[in-house]
């Protein structure tokens, strides 16, 4: 038994020394140490030895097994190191060499539309204000007059970082922050990313962009809201564009409305794109700021009133550039971005 074990060890070591491929080393491991390997087979014959020889032979067999396992691991590690060294030597890149091709960057369509919107409102006398994407439940829901049982508060709709902190679901949080920190008159817009649980498809994404508009002053009426939206639509899309206001309901405005605009293709004449109606899809939601929202921000609703409206920047971008799938805006495909 002892001679057989030493012979197997010697033969295994010789074969290991002659190979430099991981596949062959793995085959040798199976040949000598596997469940049907030579050492395993010898150990199975241990029962035929005299009782006094078994401890010595068992000890020798375990020592040989441990020796071979260590050698095999070392050989594999050495081969890996050699492969890595060869890659480093042969695949290195000289970053100081001049490039044969340099791709010229493009402005992202979302940023183009966002900046165009901001420029329109700046020309109308609005301030552009930024706010954090992570905000409190108080700013995102409570102070915006959202009922405690409103579906938008559910964890299936909103990304909660803690019980009191969320990824903002709307840029209206910036309106709340502005009203708390600035005395009327207020005339501001804020654009940025917002987050909601949405299944990703051609028109929905869990991350999207909004722009909010807020005006608060003495004597603000629904007529001011309608005139401001009409002026914005004409500035953005042309003098011939018409608007249509439809009653709606939002917790933070009363009364509230949704606004449609003339079909971008037929300009209101009727075509297949608008199903012959002459109107495009809903462009924005709007309304007079709810008195409770003003109170929550420390503004007296008996002295001041205001209006607000929100625009989906992603939807506007898709309409403006004829993009049919919202996912194209976030995939960073250079072929798509080079069109802008």
C-alpha positions in Angstrom: 0.0 0.0 0.0 2.8 2.4 0.9 4.6 1.8 -2.3 1.4 2.3 -4.4 0.6 5.6 -2.6 4.2 7.0 -3.2 4.1 5.8 -6.8 0.8 7.6 -7.4 2.2 10.8 -5.7 5.4 10.7 -7.9 3.4 10.1 -11.1 1.0 13.0 -10.3 3.8 15.4 -9.6 5.6 14.5 -12.8 2.4 15.0 -14.9 1.8 18.4 -13.1 5.3 19.6 -13.9 4.7 18.8 -17.6 1.5 20.8 -18.1 0.8 24.5 -18.4 -3.0 24.5 -19.1 -5.7 24.8 -16.5 -7.9 22.3 -18.3 -5.2 19.6 -18.1 -4.5 20.4 -14.4 -8.2 20.0 -13.7 -8.2 16.7 -15.5 -5.3 15.6 -13.3 -7.1 16.6 -10.2 -10.1 14.5 -11.2 -7.8 11.6 -12.2 -6.0 11.4 -8.8 -8.3 13.2 -6.3 -11.8 12.8 -7.7 -14.5 10.5 -6.4 -13.2 7.8 -8.7 -9.6 8.9 -8.6 -6.6 6.7 -7.9 -6.0 7.8 -4.4 -9.7 7.4 -3.5 -9.6 3.9 -5.0 -6.6 3.0 -2.8 -8.3 4.3 0.3 -11.2 2.0 -0.4 -8.8 -1.0 -0.2 -7.7 0.2 3.3 -10.0 -2.3 4.9 -8.0 -5.2 3.6 -4.9 -4.1 5.5 -3.9 -5.4 8.9 -5.4 -3.3 11.7 -2.0 -2.1 12.9 -1.1 -0.7 9.4 -4.3 1.2 8.8 -3.5 4.3 10.9 -0.1 4.8 9.2 -1.4 4.2 5.7 -4.4 6.6 6.4 -2.0 9.3 7.6 0.2 8.9 4.6 -2.7 9.0 2.2 -4.1 12.2 3.7 -0.6 13.8 3.6 -0.3 12.9 -0.1 -3.8 14.2 -0.8 -3.1 17.5 0.9 0.2 17.8 -0.9 -1.4 17.2 -4.3 -4.3 19.6 -3.6 -1.8 22.3 -2.6 0.4 21.7 -5.7 -2.7 21.8 -8.0 -3.9 25.1 -6.4 -0.4 26.6 -6.8 -0.1 25.5 -10.5 -3.6 27.0 -11.2 -2.6 30.2 -9.5 0.7 30.5 -11.4 -1.1 29.9 -14.7 -3.7 32.7 -13.8 -0.9 35.0 -12.9 0.9 34.3 -16.2 -2.2 34.8 -18.2 -2.8 38.1 -16.4 0.8 39.2 -16.9 0.5 38.4 -20.6 -2.7 40.4 -21.0 -1.1 43.4 -19.2 1.9 43.2 -21.5 0.1 42.7 -24.7 -3.2 44.5 -24.2 -2.0 47.7 -22.6 -3.2 51.0 -24.1 -1.0 54.0 -24.5 -3.4 56.8 -23.4 -1.0 59.4 -24.7 -1.3 58.2 -28.3 -3.5 60.5 -30.4 -6.9 59.0 -31.2 -7.9 58.3 -34.8 -11.5 59.2 -34.1 -13.1 61.6 -31.7 -16.9 61.6 -31.3 -18.4 65.0 -31.1 -20.9 65.3 -28.2 -24.5 66.4 -28.6 -26.9 68.2 -26.2 -29.4 65.7 -24.9 -33.0 66.3 -26.2 -34.3 66.5 -22.6 -31.8 69.2 -21.7 -32.6 71.0 -25.0 -36.3 71.2 -24.1 -35.6 71.9 -20.4 -33.4 74.9 -21.3 -35.9 76.1 -23.9 -38.7 76.0 -21.3 -36.6 77.9 -18.8 -35.7 80.5 -21.4 -39.4 81.0 -22.3 -40.4 81.5 -18.6 -37.4 83.7 -18.0 -38.6 86.0 -20.8 -42.0 86.0 -19.1 -40.5 87.3 -15.9 -40.2 84.1 -13.9 -37.4 83.0 -11.6 -35.8 79.6 -12.2 -35.3 77.8 -8.9 -33.8 74.4 -8.2 -34.6 72.0 -5.3 -33.4 68.7 -3.9 -34.4 65.4 -5.4 -34.6 63.9 -1.9 -37.2 65.6 0.2 -39.5 65.2 3.2 -42.9 63.6 3.3 -44.2 66.9 4.7 -43.0 68.9 1.6 -43.9 66.1 -0.9 -47.4 65.3 0.5 -48.6 66.9 3.7 -48.1 70.6 2.8 -49.4 69.9 -0.7 -52.8 69.0 0.9 -52.5 65.3 -0.1 -55.0 63.2 2.0 -53.4 60.7 4.4 -55.1 57.9 2.4 -54.1 59.2 -1.0 -52.9 56.4 -3.3 -49.7 58.4 -4.2 -48.5 57.9 -0.6 -48.4 54.1 -0.9 -45.0 52.4 -1.0 -46.2 50.8 -4.2 -46.2 54.3 -5.8 -43.4 56.2 -4.0 -39.7 55.5 -3.2 -39.4 55.9 0.6 -35.8 56.2 1.9 -37.3 56.3 5.5 -40.7 56.9 7.1 -40.2 60.7 6.6 -37.9 60.9 3.6 -38.8 60.2 -0.1 -37.4 60.6 -3.6 -39.7 63.4 -4.7 -42.6 62.4 -6.8 -43.1 65.9 -8.2 -41.2 69.1 -8.5 -44.1 70.7 -6.5 -41.8 70.3 -3.5 -39.8 73.3 -4.8 -43.0 75.4 -4.8 -43.5 74.5 -1.1 -39.9 75.3 -0.2 -40.1 78.6 -2.1 -43.4 79.7 -0.4 -41.9 78.9 3.0 -38.7 80.9 2.4 -39.9 83.8 0.2 -42.7 86.3 0.8 -45.1 87.0 -2.0 -45.1 88.1 -4.8 -43.7 84.8 -6.1 -43.2 84.0 -9.7 -41.1 80.9 -10.3 -40.5 77.7 -12.2 -38.5 74.7 -11.3 -37.5 71.7 -13.5 -35.9 68.5 -12.6 -36.0 64.8 -12.1 -38.9 63.1 -10.2 -39.4 59.4 -9.2 -42.3 57.1 -9.0 -42.8 53.3 -9.1 -43.8 52.7 -12.7 -43.4 49.7 -14.9 -41.0 50.5 -17.7 -42.6 50.6 -21.1 -42.6 52.9 -24.2 -44.4 55.8 -22.3 -43.6 55.2 -18.6 -40.4 55.3 -16.6 -39.7 55.2 -12.8 -37.6 58.4 -13.3 -38.9 61.2 -15.4 -38.7 65.0 -15.6 -41.2 67.7 -14.7 -41.4 71.5 -14.7 -43.6 73.3 -12.1 -44.8 76.9 -12.4 -46.1 78.9 -9.4 -47.4 82.5 -9.1 -48.6 83.9 -5.8 -49.7 87.5 -5.3 -52.7 89.6 -4.4 -55.6 89.4 -6.8 -54.4 86.4 -8.9 -57.3 84.7 -10.7 -58.1 81.8 -13.0 -58.0 84.4 -15.9 -54.3 85.0 -15.0 -53.7 81.3 -15.1 -55.3 80.8 -18.5 -53.6 83.8 -20.0 -50.1 82.7 -18.7 -50.6 79.2 -20.2 -51.8 80.6 -23.5 -48.8 82.8 -23.6 -46.4 80.0 -22.8 -48.0 77.7 -25.5 -47.7 80.4 -28.1 -44.1 81.2 -27.1 -43.2 77.5 -27.2 -45.1 76.1 -30.1 -46.2 79.1 -32.3 -48.9 81.7 -32.5 -51.5 79.4 -34.1 -51.6 76.9 -31.3 -54.8 76.7 -29.3 -55.5 75.5 -25.8 -58.5 73.6 -24.3 -59.1 73.4 -20.5 -60.9 70.4 -19.1 -62.1 70.2 -15.4 -60.0 67.9 -13.3 -59.0 67.3 -9.6 -55.7 67.7 -7.9 -55.3 67.8 -4.1 -53.1 71.0 -4.2 -55.3 73.1 -6.5 -58.9 74.2 -6.5 -60.4 74.5 -9.1 -58.1 72.3 -11.2 -57.9 71.6 -14.9 -56.0 69.6 -17.5 -54.9 71.4 -20.7 -54.8 70.1 -24.2 -53.2 71.9 -27.1 -53.7 71.8 -30.9 -52.4 68.7 -32.7 -48.7 69.3 -33.5 -49.1 67.7 -36.9 -52.3 69.2 -38.3 -52.5 72.3 -36.1 -56.1 71.6 -35.2 -57.4 70.6 -38.6 -57.8 66.9 -37.8 -55.5 64.1 -38.9 -54.8 60.4 -38.1 -52.3 61.4 -35.4 -55.1 63.1 -33.3 -57.9 60.7 -34.5 -59.4 63.6 -36.4 -60.1 65.6 -33.2 -57.5 68.4 -33.9 -56.2 68.1 -30.3 -53.0 66.4 -29.0 -52.7 64.5 -25.8 -52.9 66.3 -22.4 -50.0 68.7 -22.1 -50.2 69.8 -18.5 -52.2 70.0 -15.3 -53.0 73.3 -13.6 -55.2 75.1 -11.1 -55.5 77.7 -8.5 -53.4 77.0 -5.4 -55.5 75.4 -2.7 -56.0 77.7 0.3 -54.7 74.9 2.6 -51.4 74.8 0.7 -51.0 78.6 1.2 -51.8 78.2 4.9 -49.3 75.3 5.3 -46.6 77.6 3.9 -47.4 80.5 6.2 -49.3 82.6 3.5 -52.7 84.1 4.3 -55.2 82.8 1.7 -57.5 85.7 2.5 -54.9 88.2 1.3 -53.1 86.2 -1.4 -54.0 83.8 -4.1 -52.0 81.9 -6.7 -51.9 79.5 -9.6 -49.7 76.6 -10.5 -49.2 74.2 -13.4 -46.9 71.3 -14.1 -45.5 70.1 -17.4 -44.1 66.7 -18.2 -40.7 67.5 -19.8 -40.3 64.0 -21.2 -43.7 64.0 -22.8 -43.1 67.4 -24.3 -39.7 66.2 -25.6 -41.3 63.1 -27.2 -44.0 65.3 -28.9 -41.5 67.9 -30.1 -39.0 65.5 -31.7 -41.4 62.7 -32.7 -39.9 60.2 -30.2 -42.2 57.1 -29.8 -40.4 55.4 -26.9 -39.4 57.1 -23.7 -36.7 54.5 -23.0 -34.7 56.0 -25.9 -34.2 59.2 -23.7 -32.3 57.2 -21.1 -30.4 54.5 -23.0 -27.4 56.8 -23.9 -27.3 55.3 -27.4 -24.8 57.5 -29.3 -26.7 56.8 -32.6 -29.8 58.3 -31.1 -28.2 61.3 -29.4 -26.2 62.2 -32.6 -29.5 63.3 -34.2 -29.8 66.3 -31.9 
